[in-house]
């Protein structure tokens, strides 16, 4: 058995709404590969909202390589490009659609993911396939995630990837610390299902996009006693200079020094 003292963190990249700007993103990967990044994850809207994905063609054809294994989820805006990913999770070498919902292990990290956005009708009254066709998710998607976590990952997950922020993320923030997002008032943005999911799954890192805003919530403790961190990422090539890429070195949850976690200052769990 490998000595836990020799375990090092996993270097990963998280990217906000790509919105079809594949050349800009993948050129960055070419430079960053030299720094040892093992995986990249894209949240929010991945494809061009107009379904004009010409920038992706050289990668799909194999003429140009994607240097870092890249995994993505989708939002409702991606429904126009649904044909590109509905029949195969691997679009080309190093580019994989994670699927509608589930938990998987990538580069030694446990990754929970949920594609689509919240809609009350589709959440309560439609099955998974019907919801996926229009870029939504259903309660069945969320229940599957919770069941899988309970059975296979009782101590929580390393990462949760969602398109949306969780509703009420700002609950314990001072007024001056609440970010201004593209959707306006924070009390009106985000998904109640994502809030519940992030809490129940006990994730250490939660990443989302769609709000054209970069924001890092102060760390808080989840139900397992470990520290949770939320990042909202901006869009690639945005005109506001909002940060859209986050680099992290993540120690897998089964190697976390729990005593060390007790020394981290945290706020109330929103």
C-alpha positions as CSV (number, residue, x, y, z in Angstrom):
1,X,0.0,0.0,0.0
2,X,1.2,3.5,-0.9
3,X,2.3,5.6,2.1
4,X,-0.3,8.4,2.5
5,X,2.5,10.8,3.3
6,X,3.7,10.5,-0.4
7,X,0.2,11.5,-1.7
8,X,0.3,14.9,-3.4
9,X,-2.6,17.1,-4.5
10,X,-4.2,16.8,-7.9
11,X,-3.7,19.8,-10.1
12,X,-6.9,20.7,-11.9
13,X,-8.4,23.6,-13.9
14,X,-12.1,24.8,-13.7
15,X,-13.5,26.9,-16.5
16,X,-16.7,29.0,-16.5
17,X,-19.0,29.4,-19.5
18,X,-17.0,28.5,-22.6
19,X,-19.8,29.5,-24.9
20,X,-18.0,28.1,-28.0
21,X,-14.7,29.9,-27.3
22,X,-12.8,26.7,-27.7
23,X,-9.6,28.1,-29.3
24,X,-9.0,30.5,-26.4
25,X,-9.5,27.8,-23.8
26,X,-7.5,25.0,-25.4
27,X,-4.6,27.4,-26.3
28,X,-4.4,28.1,-22.6
29,X,-4.3,24.4,-21.9
30,X,-1.3,24.0,-24.2
31,X,0.7,26.4,-22.0
32,X,-0.6,25.0,-18.7
33,X,0.1,21.4,-19.4
34,X,3.7,22.1,-18.7
35,X,2.7,22.9,-15.1
36,X,1.4,19.4,-14.5
37,X,-2.4,19.9,-14.6
38,X,-4.1,16.5,-14.8
39,X,-7.6,17.4,-15.7
40,X,-9.9,20.4,-16.6
41,X,-13.6,20.8,-15.9
42,X,-16.0,23.1,-17.7
43,X,-19.2,24.3,-16.0
44,X,-22.1,26.3,-17.3
45,X,-22.8,26.8,-21.1
46,X,-20.2,24.9,-23.0
47,X,-21.2,25.2,-26.7
48,X,-21.9,28.3,-28.7
49,X,-25.4,29.4,-27.9
50,X,-26.0,29.9,-31.6
51,X,-25.0,26.3,-32.3
52,X,-22.1,27.6,-34.5
53,X,-19.3,25.4,-33.1
54,X,-16.8,25.9,-35.9
55,X,-14.0,26.4,-33.4
56,X,-14.5,22.8,-32.2
57,X,-14.1,21.2,-35.7
58,X,-10.3,20.9,-35.8
59,X,-10.4,19.2,-32.4
60,X,-13.2,16.8,-33.4
61,X,-11.4,15.9,-36.6
62,X,-8.1,15.2,-34.8
63,X,-6.2,17.9,-36.6
64,X,-5.6,19.8,-33.4
65,X,-5.0,18.2,-30.0
66,X,-6.6,19.1,-26.6
67,X,-3.6,18.9,-24.3
68,X,-5.3,18.3,-21.0
69,X,-8.1,15.7,-20.4
70,X,-11.2,17.9,-20.3
71,X,-14.7,17.1,-18.9
72,X,-17.8,19.3,-19.3
73,X,-21.4,19.6,-18.2
74,X,-24.1,21.6,-20.0
75,X,-26.8,24.2,-19.4
76,X,-30.1,24.9,-21.1
77,X,-28.4,27.1,-23.7
78,X,-26.5,24.1,-24.9
79,X,-29.8,22.4,-26.1
80,X,-29.2,23.6,-29.7
81,X,-26.0,21.6,-29.8
82,X,-27.6,18.5,-28.2
83,X,-26.9,16.3,-31.2
84,X,-23.1,16.8,-30.6
85,X,-23.1,15.0,-27.3
86,X,-26.3,13.0,-26.8
87,X,-25.1,9.9,-28.5
88,X,-21.5,9.7,-27.2
89,X,-19.9,11.0,-24.1
90,X,-16.5,11.2,-25.7
91,X,-16.6,13.8,-28.4
92,X,-12.9,13.4,-29.3
93,X,-9.6,12.6,-27.6
94,X,-9.4,14.4,-24.2
95,X,-12.9,15.9,-24.5
96,X,-15.7,14.1,-22.5
97,X,-19.3,15.0,-21.6
98,X,-19.9,13.9,-18.1
99,X,-23.6,13.2,-18.6
100,X,-26.8,14.4,-17.1
101,X,-26.0,13.5,-13.5
102,X,-23.8,11.2,-11.6
103,X,-20.6,10.7,-9.6
104,X,-17.3,9.5,-11.1
105,X,-13.6,9.3,-10.1
106,X,-11.2,11.3,-12.2
107,X,-7.5,11.7,-11.5
108,X,-8.2,10.3,-8.0
109,X,-10.9,12.8,-7.2
110,X,-14.6,12.1,-6.6
111,X,-16.6,14.3,-8.9
112,X,-20.3,14.9,-8.7
113,X,-22.0,16.6,-11.6
114,X,-25.4,17.9,-12.7
115,X,-26.1,19.2,-16.2
116,X,-29.0,21.5,-17.0
117,X,-30.9,24.2,-15.1
118,X,-33.8,24.2,-12.7
119,X,-37.4,24.6,-13.9
120,X,-40.2,23.7,-11.4
121,X,-42.3,21.9,-14.0
122,X,-39.5,19.8,-15.5
123,X,-38.1,19.1,-12.0
124,X,-41.3,17.8,-10.6
125,X,-43.3,16.4,-13.6
126,X,-40.9,15.1,-16.2
127,X,-38.5,12.2,-16.5
128,X,-34.7,12.5,-17.1
129,X,-34.7,12.2,-20.9
130,X,-37.5,14.7,-21.4
131,X,-35.7,17.2,-19.1
132,X,-32.3,16.6,-20.8
133,X,-33.7,17.4,-24.2
134,X,-34.5,21.0,-23.3
135,X,-31.5,21.5,-21.0
136,X,-33.3,20.9,-17.7
137,X,-32.9,18.3,-15.0
138,X,-35.5,16.4,-13.1
139,X,-35.8,15.3,-9.5
140,X,-34.8,11.8,-10.7
141,X,-31.4,13.2,-11.6
142,X,-30.9,14.8,-8.2
143,X,-32.2,11.7,-6.4
144,X,-29.8,9.5,-8.3
145,X,-26.9,11.6,-7.2
146,X,-27.9,11.5,-3.6
147,X,-28.5,7.7,-3.7
148,X,-25.1,7.1,-5.3
149,X,-23.3,9.3,-2.7
150,X,-25.1,7.6,0.2
151,X,-24.1,4.1,-1.0
152,X,-20.6,4.7,-2.4
153,X,-19.3,7.9,-0.9
154,X,-20.6,8.3,2.6
155,X,-17.8,10.7,3.6
156,X,-18.6,13.2,0.9
157,X,-17.2,14.2,-2.4
158,X,-14.2,16.2,-3.5
159,X,-16.0,18.3,-6.2
160,X,-19.5,19.2,-7.3
161,X,-20.0,20.7,-10.8
162,X,-23.2,22.4,-11.6
163,X,-24.3,25.0,-14.2
164,X,-26.2,27.1,-11.6
165,X,-25.3,28.6,-8.3
166,X,-27.2,27.4,-5.3
167,X,-30.2,29.6,-4.2
168,X,-29.5,31.5,-1.0
169,X,-25.7,31.3,-1.2
170,X,-25.5,34.9,0.1
171,X,-27.6,34.2,3.3
172,X,-24.8,35.0,5.8
173,X,-22.9,37.6,3.8
174,X,-22.7,41.2,4.7
175,X,-24.4,43.5,2.2
176,X,-21.1,44.9,0.9
177,X,-19.8,41.4,0.2
178,X,-22.7,40.2,-2.0
179,X,-21.6,40.1,-5.6
180,X,-23.5,41.9,-8.4
181,X,-24.4,39.3,-11.0
182,X,-25.8,39.5,-14.5
183,X,-29.2,38.2,-13.1
184,X,-29.5,41.1,-10.6
185,X,-30.6,40.5,-7.0
186,X,-28.9,37.5,-5.5
187,X,-32.1,36.4,-3.7
188,X,-33.6,35.7,-7.1
189,X,-30.8,33.7,-8.7
190,X,-29.7,30.1,-8.3
191,X,-31.4,26.8,-7.9
192,X,-33.0,25.4,-4.7
193,X,-32.2,21.9,-6.0
194,X,-28.5,22.8,-6.3
195,X,-28.5,24.3,-2.8
196,X,-30.0,21.1,-1.4
197,X,-27.6,18.9,-3.4
198,X,-24.5,20.8,-2.3
199,X,-25.5,20.5,1.3
200,X,-26.5,16.8,1.3
201,X,-23.5,15.6,-0.8
202,X,-21.1,17.3,1.6
203,X,-18.8,18.6,-1.1
204,X,-15.4,20.2,-0.5
205,X,-15.4,22.3,-3.7
206,X,-18.5,23.4,-5.6
207,X,-18.1,25.2,-9.0
208,X,-20.8,26.8,-11.1
209,X,-21.1,29.6,-13.7
210,X,-23.9,31.3,-15.8
211,X,-24.0,34.5,-13.8
212,X,-21.1,36.3,-15.7
213,X,-19.5,37.0,-12.4
214,X,-16.5,35.7,-10.5
215,X,-17.2,35.1,-6.8
216,X,-15.7,33.0,-4.0
217,X,-17.8,32.3,-1.0
218,X,-16.0,32.3,2.4
219,X,-15.3,28.7,3.5
220,X,-17.9,27.0,5.6
221,X,-18.2,23.5,7.2
222,X,-20.3,20.8,5.7
223,X,-22.2,18.1,7.6
224,X,-19.1,15.9,7.8
225,X,-17.0,18.6,9.5
226,X,-14.8,19.2,6.5
227,X,-14.5,22.6,4.9
228,X,-16.6,23.5,1.8
229,X,-15.7,26.2,-0.8
230,X,-17.9,27.6,-3.5
231,X,-16.6,29.3,-6.7
232,X,-18.8,31.1,-9.2
233,X,-16.9,31.7,-12.4
234,X,-17.2,34.2,-15.2
235,X,-17.6,33.5,-18.9
236,X,-14.7,33.0,-21.3
237,X,-13.9,36.1,-23.4
238,X,-16.2,38.2,-21.2
239,X,-16.0,42.0,-21.7
240,X,-15.9,42.7,-18.0
241,X,-12.6,41.2,-17.2
242,X,-14.2,38.6,-14.9
243,X,-12.1,35.7,-13.9
244,X,-13.2,32.5,-15.8
245,X,-10.5,30.1,-14.9
246,X,-9.6,28.7,-11.5
247,X,-6.5,26.5,-10.9
248,X,-6.4,24.3,-7.8
249,X,-4.3,21.7,-6.2
250,X,-6.8,19.3,-4.5
251,X,-5.9,16.6,-2.0
252,X,-8.3,13.7,-2.4
253,X,-10.9,13.5,0.3
254,X,-9.6,10.2,1.6
255,X,-6.2,11.8,2.2
256,X,-7.4,15.0,3.9
257,X,-5.8,15.8,7.2
258,X,-9.0,16.2,9.3
259,X,-7.2,17.6,12.3
260,X,-5.7,20.3,10.0
261,X,-9.2,21.2,8.8
262,X,-10.2,22.2,12.3
263,X,-7.8,25.1,12.2
264,X,-9.4,26.7,9.2
265,X,-11.7,29.7,9.9
266,X,-15.1,29.2,8.6
267,X,-18.5,31.0,8.4
268,X,-22.0,29.6,8.9
269,X,-23.2,27.1,6.3
270,X,-25.6,28.9,4.0
